[in-house]
Amino acid sequence: ISLEDAQKALPRAQLGDVLRIEIKPKNFGRIAAQTARQVIIQGMREAERGMIFDEFSAKKHEILTGTVTRVDERSGSVAIRLTSGSEFTDAFLSAGEQVKGEVIQEGDRVRVYVVEVRQASRGPQVLISRTHPDLVKRLFELEVPEIHDGLISIRAVARIPGERAKIAVESY
């Protein structure tokens, strides 16, 4: 608002100050109240999406454990609910990112590798995989104390998902 209008409401107001003016909702019409409600709800949804995006962006290139919520028989894709801290989101594991011959059912807990997190039109989208070579690398870092401590480092991983894996390591 202009400086003159602000000084009418608050005589000590200066340029750049924040002025709070209480507006009574009873003065609004039905359409204005509905519009205000929609704007508030939209703002809350966007803030929630931002929190989920930030939480899962920090988990990029990590292993997360999720619960299978739905299995699509036709396409073979699986919906998995991932939780991280207090936030959760649903991610889809496509048939191409699953290990061949592995049977996944609703309610199973599965470890997945977070490949990428990106903003989509309907909120954050978490891309996950069970065939990514770095999944094996991360699993070894979790399970082998020498790798976790840095006494041994993994130089390269080659794998055929579900069949075999080869890991080149270097010892210090």
trRosetta pair geometry for C-beta under 8 A, 3 or more apart (Angstrom, degrees):
i j d omega theta_ij theta_ji phi_ij phi_ji
1 5 4.5 -97 162 84 118 128
1 6 5.5 144 90 -55 111 87
1 19 7.2 -62 40 56 121 138
2 5 4.8 92 59 9 83 102
2 6 7.0 -150 95 -6 43 88
3 6 5.6 -57 -147 38 32 112
3 7 6.2 30 155 -19 67 108
3 13 7.1 -178 -156 112 67 106
3 14 7.8 -5 -139 -161 109 28
3 15 5.8 -36 -94 -78 122 82
4 7 5.9 -57 -147 37 29 108
4 8 6.8 38 150 -27 62 99
5 8 5.7 -46 -156 23 35 116
5 9 7.1 23 152 -8 63 102
6 9 6.1 -62 -158 41 36 104
6 10 6.3 -34 166 48 73 92
6 13 4.1 -129 139 125 107 158
6 17 7.2 141 171 70 145 110
6 19 5.2 -155 -140 -43 103 159
7 10 6.8 -77 -124 78 31 53
7 11 5.7 47 -170 -131 76 38
7 13 5.1 -139 -81 51 58 105
9 13 7.3 45 70 -28 85 144
9 19 6.4 96 87 -177 134 133
9 21 6.2 -57 -153 -94 157 111
10 13 4.4 97 87 -44 102 105
10 17 8.0 -115 90 116 139 145
10 19 6.0 -159 16 -128 133 111
13 17 5.2 -145 -154 62 75 144
13 19 5.9 4 -119 -81 134 122
14 17 5.2 102 57 -26 66 117
23 27 7.1 -103 178 50 82 125
24 27 5.0 89 82 -7 92 104
25 28 5.3 -39 -164 15 58 119
25 33 6.3 79 -172 -108 105 104
25 36 7.8 -136 -123 70 106 161
28 32 4.1 -133 -164 92 102 120
28 33 4.7 129 115 -58 131 83
28 36 7.0 -49 -142 -5 164 137
29 32 4.9 92 51 11 75 103
29 33 7.0 -139 94 -6 37 90
30 33 5.9 -58 -149 36 29 110
30 34 6.4 28 154 -18 64 107
31 34 5.7 -54 -148 37 32 111
31 35 6.3 33 153 -20 65 106
32 35 5.6 -53 -146 36 32 113
32 36 6.4 34 154 -20 65 104
33 36 5.7 -53 -148 36 31 111
33 37 6.4 35 152 -21 63 105
34 37 5.6 -53 -150 34 32 115
34 38 6.5 32 153 -19 65 105
35 38 5.7 -54 -149 36 32 111
35 39 6.4 32 153 -20 65 105
36 39 5.7 -53 -147 35 32 112
36 40 6.5 31 155 -18 65 106
37 40 5.9 -57 -151 36 29 110
37 41 6.4 26 154 -16 65 109
38 41 5.8 -55 -144 39 31 110
38 42 6.1 33 156 -20 65 108
39 42 5.8 -54 -146 37 28 112
39 43 6.4 31 154 -21 63 106
40 43 5.7 -55 -150 35 30 113
40 44 6.6 30 153 -18 64 105
41 44 5.7 -54 -151 35 32 112
41 45 6.5 33 152 -20 65 105
42 45 5.7 -53 -149 35 33 112
42 46 6.4 31 155 -17 66 106
43 46 5.8 -54 -147 37 30 110
43 47 6.4 31 154 -19 64 106
44 47 5.7 -55 -148 37 31 111
44 48 6.3 32 153 -20 65 107
45 48 5.7 -56 -149 37 31 112
45 49 6.3 32 153 -19 65 105
46 49 5.6 -51 -146 36 32 112
46 50 6.4 36 153 -21 63 105
47 50 5.6 -53 -150 35 31 115
47 51 6.6 33 152 -20 64 103
48 51 5.8 -52 -150 33 32 111
48 52 6.5 30 153 -16 65 105
49 52 5.7 -55 -148 38 33 110
49 53 6.2 35 153 -21 66 107
49 123 4.6 -132 -123 -130 114 85
49 124 6.0 160 -169 -17 81 88
50 53 5.6 -52 -145 36 30 113
50 54 6.3 29 157 -17 64 106
51 54 5.9 -55 -147 37 29 110
51 55 6.2 30 155 -20 64 108
51 87 6.1 -166 130 -92 96 132
52 55 5.8 -56 -146 36 29 112
52 56 6.3 9 164 -2 66 111
52 87 5.0 170 -107 -170 67 130
52 88 7.9 -47 -122 68 110 23
52 89 5.3 106 -169 -61 128 122
52 123 7.0 15 72 -180 141 110
52 124 5.1 -159 108 28 104 135
53 56 6.5 -69 -144 47 23 95
53 57 5.9 30 158 -28 64 112
53 117 6.6 147 -152 154 66 120
53 119 6.2 9 -117 -83 142 87
53 123 8.0 -151 -56 -180 98 69
53 124 4.0 -177 -84 -82 80 134
54 57 5.7 -53 -140 32 26 114
54 58 6.8 29 158 -21 59 103
55 58 6.2 -62 -167 29 28 110
55 59 7.2 12 145 -8 62 111
55 84 5.2 155 156 93 111 119
55 85 5.9 -121 -145 37 126 124
55 87 4.3 140 50 41 169 150
56 59 5.2 -57 -150 41 47 112
56 60 7.5 83 148 -54 63 71
56 82 7.3 79 -110 108 121 134
56 84 6.1 147 -84 27 68 150
56 87 7.3 -117 -38 109 87 133
56 89 6.5 -46 -49 24 147 139
56 114 6.9 -159 -175 -146 91 146
56 117 4.8 157 116 -111 102 146
56 124 6.3 144 49 143 132 145
56 126 5.3 -84 173 -92 149 120
57 60 5.8 -10 -166 -28 43 112
57 117 4.8 -133 -86 75 62 142
58 84 8.0 165 70 157 101 145
59 62 4.6 -93 -170 46 69 129
59 64 6.1 41 172 -59 139 121
59 84 5.5 -105 -44 -116 148 154
59 114 5.3 76 123 24 92 165
59 117 7.7 89 64 -42 81 137
60 114 5.5 -119 -121 117 36 115
60 115 7.9 -21 -154 122 79 17
60 116 6.7 28 -135 -119 110 32
60 117 5.7 -110 -78 4 102 104
61 113 7.6 -3 -145 -177 35 92
61 114 6.6 -67 -14 80 19 86
61 115 7.8 54 -79 -127 55 27
61 134 6.5 -57 -151 146 84 152
61 138 7.8 175 162 -73 67 130
62 113 7.7 -180 94 -147 25 59
62 114 5.6 9 53 32 68 115
62 138 6.9 144 -150 -140 38 146
63 111 5.4 7 -178 -175 112 105
63 112 7.1 158 -152 79 65 31
63 113 5.8 -37 -97 -94 69 62
63 114 7.7 -167 -92 0 19 82
63 135 6.8 100 -95 -140 105 71
63 138 4.7 162 -32 129 112 137
63 139 6.8 98 -71 -69 159 67
63 142 7.0 -64 43 -37 143 142
64 82 5.2 44 130 -148 143 113
64 83 8.0 172 -177 56 117 44
64 84 6.5 -59 -124 -73 131 103
64 111 7.3 163 84 -149 32 59
64 112 6.0 -24 64 63 80 82
64 114 6.0 54 -1 -41 114 109
64 128 7.7 -86 51 -117 109 126
65 109 5.7 15 178 177 107 103
65 110 7.1 164 -152 83 62 33
65 111 5.4 -35 -96 -93 73 67
65 112 7.8 138 -107 16 25 72
66 80 3.9 74 121 165 140 110
66 81 5.7 168 -167 75 97 41
66 82 4.3 -52 -93 -84 117 66
66 83 7.4 145 -112 6 69 67
66 91 7.0 -97 -104 42 168 109
66 109 7.2 170 86 -152 30 61
66 110 5.8 -24 64 63 80 83
66 112 5.9 -12 14 12 116 120
66 128 7.8 -33 2 -130 147 172
67 80 6.8 152 72 -158 32 71
67 81 5.1 -16 59 55 88 98
67 107 6.9 -23 -171 -148 98 29
67 108 7.4 161 -152 83 55 38
67 109 5.7 -33 -96 -99 67 68
67 110 7.8 143 -104 18 19 77
68 71 6.6 18 173 -56 123 92
68 78 5.7 -50 -134 -177 105 116
68 79 7.2 105 -162 77 60 56
68 80 5.6 -41 -97 -101 51 77
68 104 5.7 168 -94 167 154 104
68 105 6.7 136 87 98 150 31
68 106 5.4 -138 113 -123 103 35
68 107 6.3 -32 67 28 93 24
68 108 4.6 27 12 51 126 83
68 109 7.8 -133 -2 -74 81 22
68 110 6.2 66 -48 -6 97 118
69 79 4.8 -59 65 104 97 104
69 80 6.7 158 7 -113 86 21
69 81 5.1 77 -39 -25 123 103
69 90 6.8 -62 32 -124 145 112
69 106 6.8 14 -180 -140 16 90
70 78 7.2 168 89 -158 54 51
70 79 4.1 24 50 37 95 120
70 106 6.6 16 -97 -102 27 107
71 78 5.3 -14 -108 -111 71 82
71 79 7.7 -132 -65 23 33 74
71 104 6.3 168 -101 102 124 90
71 105 6.6 -64 -25 -133 148 35
71 106 5.9 -119 -5 -53 101 80
72 75 4.8 6 114 45 128 93
72 76 6.7 -38 85 19 85 13
72 77 4.9 14 40 57 123 79
72 78 7.3 -143 17 -75 78 36
72 79 7.7 85 -26 -20 95 91
73 76 7.7 15 -170 -74 21 46
75 94 7.8 -66 147 -147 112 74
75 95 6.3 -144 151 -26 69 120
76 94 7.8 57 94 176 89 52
76 95 3.4 55 95 -91 123 120
76 98 7.1 -127 152 28 107 144
77 92 5.4 9 174 -177 123 105
77 93 6.5 162 -162 81 69 50
77 94 5.0 -32 -108 -119 101 46
77 95 5.9 -82 -66 -34 59 75
78 92 7.1 151 76 -157 43 58
78 93 4.5 -13 60 58 98 104
78 98 7.0 95 4 -78 122 130
78 104 5.4 -17 -98 105 154 143
78 110 8.0 48 126 16 148 162
79 90 5.6 -5 -173 -173 101 114
79 91 7.6 152 -156 78 54 35
79 92 5.8 -30 -99 -100 61 73
79 93 7.9 -165 -76 19 15 77
80 90 7.0 148 76 -156 38 63
80 91 5.3 -27 66 66 92 85
80 92 7.5 157 18 -99 79 22
80 93 5.7 46 -10 -16 122 111
80 110 6.3 -83 -121 56 136 119
80 112 6.5 117 103 -19 166 149
80 128 6.9 -66 57 59 136 158
81 88 6.0 15 179 179 95 118
81 89 7.6 177 -150 92 59 26
81 90 5.5 -36 -96 -97 64 72
82 88 6.5 169 88 -152 48 68
82 89 5.8 -14 60 63 95 74
82 90 7.5 151 15 -109 77 20
82 91 5.5 26 -10 2 122 117
82 112 7.5 -87 -90 54 118 125
82 126 6.3 -74 35 86 150 163
82 128 7.5 171 -59 -65 139 144
83 87 7.2 163 -154 91 58 46
83 88 4.4 -26 -100 -97 75 97
84 87 5.6 -17 67 68 80 93
84 88 7.5 152 20 -89 60 48
89 123 7.7 -165 -134 135 119 125
89 124 6.4 -60 -123 82 160 106
89 126 5.9 122 97 -5 131 126
91 112 7.4 -169 90 101 139 160
91 125 7.8 111 -120 -173 78 56
91 126 4.2 -66 -95 79 122 104
91 127 7.4 -180 -158 -91 116 13
91 128 4.9 80 140 -5 142 123
92 128 7.9 168 74 37 32 100
93 97 5.4 -124 -167 86 74 116
93 98 6.0 91 146 -67 110 92
93 104 7.9 0 82 73 139 175
93 110 7.8 -54 -29 108 163 152
93 112 6.5 -122 -88 -114 125 139
93 128 5.6 -55 -88 87 86 108
93 129 7.5 144 -135 -104 89 27
93 130 6.7 38 -157 -12 132 105
94 97 5.0 85 57 12 78 102
94 98 7.5 -138 98 -15 42 90
95 98 5.8 -55 -152 24 37 116
96 131 7.7 -91 145 25 58 148
97 128 6.9 125 145 104 150 60
97 129 4.3 -112 -158 -124 114 71
97 130 6.0 106 148 26 77 71
97 131 5.6 -147 -157 18 47 105
97 132 7.7 1 -149 -34 95 86
98 102 6.1 -138 170 61 97 116
98 104 7.0 -108 -139 -7 132 133
98 130 5.6 31 -124 49 42 125
98 131 7.1 16 66 -35 7 107
99 102 4.2 67 77 -13 98 131
99 130 5.4 -85 -25 121 88 118
99 131 6.2 160 -77 -79 63 85
99 161 4.7 -135 -115 157 81 107
99 162 4.1 142 -177 -63 100 104
100 161 6.9 114 10 100 80 98
100 162 5.1 -129 54 31 72 164
101 162 5.4 129 42 -168 111 142
102 130 7.5 -90 55 125 162 151
102 162 6.5 -129 -34 -101 99 117
104 108 5.6 -132 -157 52 71 150
104 110 6.5 2 -129 -72 121 141
105 108 5.3 107 60 -29 66 114
110 130 7.3 -56 172 -86 120 129
111 130 7.8 111 91 -115 65 93
111 135 7.8 131 124 -161 102 109
111 139 7.6 98 128 -91 150 105
112 128 4.1 22 157 -180 134 126
112 129 6.7 134 -169 57 88 28
112 130 5.9 -68 -117 -69 74 79
112 135 7.8 -64 -166 -115 34 123
113 128 6.5 142 70 -161 46 70
113 129 5.1 -35 64 66 101 82
113 130 7.1 151 12 -91 91 32
113 132 4.7 -114 78 52 148 130
113 134 6.0 136 -161 88 147 91
113 135 4.0 -110 -44 -84 134 91
113 138 6.6 150 -110 27 104 144
114 117 6.8 1 177 -48 116 95
114 126 6.2 -55 -135 -170 100 105
114 127 7.5 102 -165 76 57 56
114 128 5.9 -39 -100 -101 49 78
115 127 4.5 -61 65 107 107 101
115 128 6.4 172 4 -109 90 20
115 129 5.2 61 -45 -5 120 113
115 132 6.1 -178 -85 -76 104 152
116 126 7.8 171 91 -156 48 43
116 127 4.4 15 54 43 86 121
117 124 6.1 0 -176 -175 97 112
117 125 7.3 162 -156 81 51 48
117 126 5.3 -13 -106 -107 82 69
117 127 7.3 -150 -73 19 35 76
118 124 7.3 158 86 -154 30 66
118 125 5.4 -19 67 60 79 96
118 127 7.4 28 8 -15 100 108
119 123 7.9 -98 -150 167 64 23
119 124 6.0 -48 -103 -101 53 62
119 125 7.5 113 -153 14 7 84
120 123 6.4 0 64 67 88 39
120 124 7.0 112 20 -144 83 13
120 125 4.2 59 -18 -25 126 120
129 132 4.0 91 97 -25 136 106
129 135 6.7 -128 102 -47 90 126
130 135 6.5 85 -153 -112 36 170
130 161 7.1 105 118 -154 77 136
131 135 7.4 119 75 14 7 141
131 161 4.0 -58 -128 -61 88 157
132 135 4.9 112 71 -21 83 99
133 136 6.2 -49 -170 29 50 108
133 137 6.8 48 139 -17 72 107
133 157 4.4 155 177 98 104 113
133 158 7.1 -22 -125 -103 130 24
133 159 5.6 162 -113 23 79 107
134 137 4.8 -50 -149 38 50 120
134 138 6.0 51 153 -21 75 101
134 157 7.2 154 -81 47 36 145
135 138 6.0 -56 -149 38 28 108
135 139 6.3 30 152 -21 63 107
136 139 5.6 -53 -146 36 31 113
136 140 6.4 31 155 -17 65 105
136 157 5.2 161 77 -160 120 142
136 159 5.8 145 -22 -48 151 150
136 165 5.3 -178 -128 -156 159 156
136 167 6.9 -145 137 -78 122 114
137 140 6.0 -58 -153 37 28 108
137 141 6.5 29 150 -20 63 106
137 154 5.3 180 -135 101 95 160
137 157 5.2 -116 -57 -33 97 147
137 167 7.7 152 -92 -125 68 115
138 141 5.5 -52 -148 34 35 115
138 142 6.5 34 153 -19 65 104
139 142 5.8 -56 -152 36 32 110
139 143 6.1 7 159 -3 68 116
140 143 6.0 -67 -133 49 30 97
140 144 5.2 -7 -178 10 74 119
140 147 5.5 31 138 44 92 171
140 154 6.4 107 86 -68 140 138
140 167 6.7 104 -60 -128 164 163
141 144 7.2 -49 -101 48 16 86
141 147 5.2 -115 -107 123 52 118
141 148 5.7 111 -177 -82 64 71
141 154 7.6 -89 -61 -5 90 130
142 148 7.3 76 -108 -78 15 118
144 147 4.3 60 88 12 110 111
144 148 6.7 170 89 -12 56 88
144 152 7.4 -51 133 64 130 128
145 148 5.3 -58 -144 41 37 114
145 149 5.9 31 159 -16 72 110
146 149 5.9 -56 -140 42 28 106
146 151 4.4 -73 -164 63 84 116
146 152 4.6 45 132 11 109 110
147 150 7.8 47 180 -69 29 24
147 151 7.6 -80 -66 54 25 74
147 152 5.2 -53 -82 78 65 95
147 153 7.2 117 -139 -105 76 29
147 154 6.5 29 -140 -34 125 96
147 169 7.7 -88 -93 -131 106 124
150 153 7.0 10 -152 -69 58 90
150 172 7.5 -4 142 18 75 142
151 171 6.9 -1 148 -148 77 76
151 172 6.0 -133 -162 47 46 98
152 169 5.2 9 176 178 110 123
152 170 7.0 159 -159 78 63 41
152 171 5.2 -27 -105 -99 83 69
152 172 7.3 -152 -82 8 35 79
153 169 6.8 158 81 -157 38 71
153 170 5.2 -15 60 58 89 93
153 172 7.5 59 -7 -32 98 103
154 157 6.5 12 170 -51 124 97
154 167 5.9 -56 -138 -171 104 108
154 168 7.3 103 -168 77 61 55
154 169 5.7 -43 -104 -102 51 77
155 168 4.4 -59 66 106 107 102
155 169 6.4 173 4 -109 89 18
155 170 5.3 79 -47 -20 115 105
156 167 7.4 173 88 -154 52 45
156 168 4.3 24 47 37 90 118
157 165 6.7 -14 -168 -171 92 107
157 166 7.4 158 -156 84 46 53
157 167 5.4 -8 -106 -108 76 76
157 168 7.7 -137 -65 22 37 73
158 165 7.1 161 88 -157 48 58
158 166 4.8 -4 60 57 95 99
159 164 6.9 -156 -145 105 67 47
159 165 3.8 -10 -106 -109 103 86
159 166 7.1 -172 -76 22 58 58
160 163 4.2 -19 99 53 110 120
160 164 5.7 32 45 48 98 71
160 165 7.6 -151 32 -73 53 55
